């Protein structure tokens, strides 16, 4: 076998542990999932579907920890005969919406057409992305996780959070209850960004980028631990949307 001068030199160095390349400790995550082997085999589609929900919950928790969205959902089914089936459903766009991902998992399970007892179930999310497609309700129902205040509750409890007016200079600290996907926010360390999603634990996934900054990064922010403020949006030119222009300011001064 002839390795050549370059290849041979590299093999010589590697064999002796000589490598001056920097150590990379962070790798891009390709998938997130979970699986469970049952003590006794599951019988019946209803029992398998209920068990799948619990596995999906674990997989969603792992996806949530990485602040990612997924486009492809894969379901793994191992039968009592040790035959393993895998089926997948690919969505039109990456999403972090738990309902959409759970529905895709059940559709994938349906494609497996399981008729035998099941000993293992697994769910994994693939084609991960930091960009999530926002899932907006198409009816008049209240957003998930919100409840109407009792009729005898104080007016302050029933009143919605005061919105941030475009162009307003008054900034207020954001909380998980006062933000929603799409709103513009800012932290002292990261600058401007927009809300991707709000977690059940009170943390907020924020993508720190603007129309002028180009692609940015996404991370989870805990409003209880660091200051997160709501800010008015910026237009394509970098100006605050709704802010008075120079002519408007001059006319106001003359008045």
N, C-alpha and C positions, 0 to 999 in steps of 0.2 A: 504494500500500500504506500502510495506516494502522496504526502499531504501538502507538499509545496513549502516554500520558505516561510510565507506568512502564516499558513495554517500550522506548520510544524512548530514555529516559534510560539504561537498561541497555546498549542497543546503542551509544550515544554513548561510554559509559565503556569498554566492552570494545574498541571500535575504537581507542581511545587507550591501551590497555594499563593502564587504571586498575582495579585489583582488590585490595582490602584483605583478601580472605579468606585464612586461613592455608593454607599449602601442605601437602597431604597426601601423604606419601611411602610410606605403607603401605596397600595395598589387599587386600581379602579375596580369597584365591585361590579361583577357581571350578573349576579342573581341574589335573591334572598328567598328563603323558604323554610319549611318545617315538615316533618313527617312523624308518624306515630305507629308503632307496632302494638296491636291489641292483645291482651292476655287471652281472650277468647275470640274466635272468629265472629264477624258481624254477619247477620242474616237479614236479608230484606233491604230494599232500596231506601226505605224511610230511615232505617237505622244507619245505613251508610251515609246518607245525606246529612243526618244530624251530627255524625262523627266528623264529616268533612268540615262543618262549620267550626268545630273546635280547632281543627288543624289550620284552617284558614286564619283564625284569630291569632294563632302563634306566628304564622307567616307574615301577617299584616303588622304585628308588633315589631318584627325584625326589619321589615321594610320601612316602618315609621322611624326606627332608631337611626336609619341612614338618611332620612329626609329625602327619599327618592320616589319617583313615579315609575310605573311599569306599564309595558304595552302588551306583553305576552304572559298568559297564565297557563301553567302546566300542572296537570293533576296526575299523580302516580298511584296506581292501584295494584297491590299484590294479592292475588287470590289464595285461597287455602291450598290449591294445587301448586303454589309457588310460581305460577305464571304471572308475569308483571306486564301491566298495560300502562301506557302513557298517552295522554291526549292533551291537546293544547288549543287555546282560543286566543287569537290576536286581535286586539282592539284597534280602532282607527288611529288613536293617538295615545301617548303615554298619559296615565292618570294615577293619582294617589287617592282617588275616591274609594273608600272601603266598600260601599255598596256595589259599585261597578265591578270591582275586582272580585268580590264574593260571587256576584252573578256569573261572571266569566268562569269561575272555578266550577260552579254547579253545571254550567253548560258543557264544560270539558268532561265532567263526570258523566253527564248524560251521553256524550259521544262514546264513552267506553262501553256502554250497554252492559253493565255488570249484572250477571245472573247467578254467579256462584258466591259462596261465602268469602268474605274479605278479611285478611289478616293485617294488612298495612295500608295506610293512606298517607299521601304526601301532596303538598302544594308548594309550588315555587313560582316566583315572579322573575321574568327575564326582560331583556331589552330595556334595562333601567335607564332613567334619564332624570336630570335635575329639573327639567321643565315639565310641569304638570298641566294637563288640560283641565281647566276649571269646569266642574259639573254644576250647571245652573238649573234650578227647579223650573219646570215648564208649566206649573199650575200655580194656584193661589195659596197653596199650603205653606205654612211657616217653615223655615229652614230647619233641618234636623238638629236636635239638641236644644231647641228653644221651646219654652212653655209660656203660656199666657199667665199673667199674674192674677191672683184671686180678685174678685170684684171688690172686696173690702180692703185691698192692699192700699197703702199710701200712694198718693199721686206720683211721688218720686220713684216708687218701685215699678209703676206701670209705664212711666215715660221712657221712650227710647233714648239711647245715648245721643248727645248733641253732636251732629256731624261737623266735620271741619270744613269751613267755607273756603272755596277757592280764592286764593289771593290774600287770605287772612294771615296776619303775622303772628297771631296767637297760636302757639303750639301746645298740645296737651299730651301728657304721657299716655301711651297705649297700654291696654290690658287685653288679655285674651277675649274678654267679653265685649270689648269695644272695637275690635278689628275684624275684618273679613277679607277673603281672598281678593286681590286686586288693589287694595288701598296702599297708598304710598306711606312709607315710614322711614325713620332714620335712627341710627345709633352713632354715638360719639366716635367709636372705633372704626366702623365700617362705612359710614356715610349713608347716602340714600339707597333705598331699595323698595321692593314691593312685596306684599304678603302673598305667599303661595298657598299656605294652608294653616289652619289653627289646630293644634293637637288637643287631645282629650285631657292631657296633663297640664294644660295652661301654657305650654310653649308655643312659639310662633315660628313657622318656617319662612324665612325671608330670603329673597334673591336680591343681592346687592348689585344692581346695575341700573342704568338709565338709558334713554335713547342716544345720549352722547357718549356714554362710557364704553359701549360695546358689550360683548358677553362678560358676565360676572360670575359670581359663585353664590352658592346657597348654603345657609347654615341655620340651625335652630337657635332661637333667641328666647331666653327666659325673662319676661318683663319684670318678674319679681327680683331678679338678680342683677339686671343691668337696665339702664334707661332706654326705652324704646318710645319714640314720639311719633305721632301722626303729623304728616306734613302735606301741604297742598301739592298736587301733581305738577310736573314740568311738561311743557310743550316740546315739540321737535326742535325748537330753537334754543332750548335750555331755559326759557323764561317761565316763571310761575304762571300757570293757567289761570286767567281771570284777574291777574294783577294789573293795576292801572299803568298805561304806557306813559311816555314822556309828555305827549300832548295832553292827555287827561290830567296829569299832575299839574301842568302849567295852567290849564283852565281852572283847576280847583284852587290854585294859589291866587289867580287873578280875582276869583269870586270872593 
